Amino acid sequence: MSNGRRVLITGANGWTGSHLCRLAQANGAEVFGASRTGSMVSGVASHRMDLTDPSSVSETLSAVRPDWIWHLAGLVPNAQPNIEEADFQNVNVTGTYNLLDAVRKVCPEARVLVASSSAVYGRSNNPDQPITESASLQPQSMYAASKAAQDMLASSFHHQYGLDVIRGRTFNQNGPGEGTNLVCGALAWQIARIEADLQEPVLKAVTLTPARDFSDVRDVVAGYWAAAEHGKSGEAYNICSGRSVQVRQIAETLAGLSVRKDVKITETGPEPGPTAILNQVGSFQRLKSCSGWEAGIPLETSMADLLDTCRAQVLVSAG
């Protein structure tokens, strides 16, 4: 049964979006998905929407008239071939402007969560200390700059037009369905190939040194829901675990979960450059204080579930 709340999820057919769709359905919402391709998500009314086309965005919002919107759609590095740096600005920045401007005109009472990223924080001056939402934004790449601009656009639409907009600054995610463009997915995919005798028993990582704040994607979407339900309009909320895990530990965990006990772990290089972020950990206390949310799925569970999805995909791809 529906609880009467109509929710729209942009990027609904993506990794995080599909998990959020399932959570919203479980919570009784009437769920609508929007994506550039209009791809169907099970049980979700799907709409084709091009964020770079204002009329397309307005038409979708007019058709759905959502109470809540989660804006997850956007470009991320290495997600698809031939992404130019300008594409990050066109989709992430202009697309977010088009969405918020359409909300202002079509459904100004809707609550909007814009999915930002911990990339906006860049290199922390105190890398061993949790980053809070009051930290300055210091993006280190064109992608990070596009997310920082998206984040500031969301804040501006709240202050200038009174829109009910909040920002979810998500740190690194992992878990079932993660793509090979992300570090955990790339490592798990190799383990699955090794088990299928499609790769020598050597688990390769560019570098094992960096440490990141990882949360399971299922915890992340629960955080999105908690922020939408309890967050204060105009605020930003970190969605993170509050602890950092080195890539080496990720690799060792996956190797330990493998049925193959002869897996060796190696670095392919190059070493991280001078602008690389070697350690990043966030504070989730603001979101916990208003909603009680915190990440709870252990790393080993996330990696086991991710490895299972990779094993299934390798079997399919192998014929």
Buried (B, 14 or more C-beta within 10 A) or exposed (E): EEEEBBBBBBBBBBBBBBBBBBBBBEBEBBBBBBBBEBEEBEEBBBBEBBBEEBEBBBBBBEBBEBBBBBBBBBBBBEEEEEBEEEBBBBBBBBBBBBBBBBBBEBBEEBBBBBBBBBBBBBBBEEBEEBBBBEBEBBBBBBBBBBBBBBBBBBBBBBEEBEBBBBBBBBBBBBBBBBBBEBBBBBBBBBBBBBBEEEBEBEBBBBBBBBBBBBBBBBBBBBBBBBBBBBBEEBBBBBBBBBBBBBBBBBBBBBBEBBEEEEBEBEBEEEEEEEEEBBBBBBBBBBBBEBBEBBBEBEBEBBBBBBBBBBBEBBEEEEE
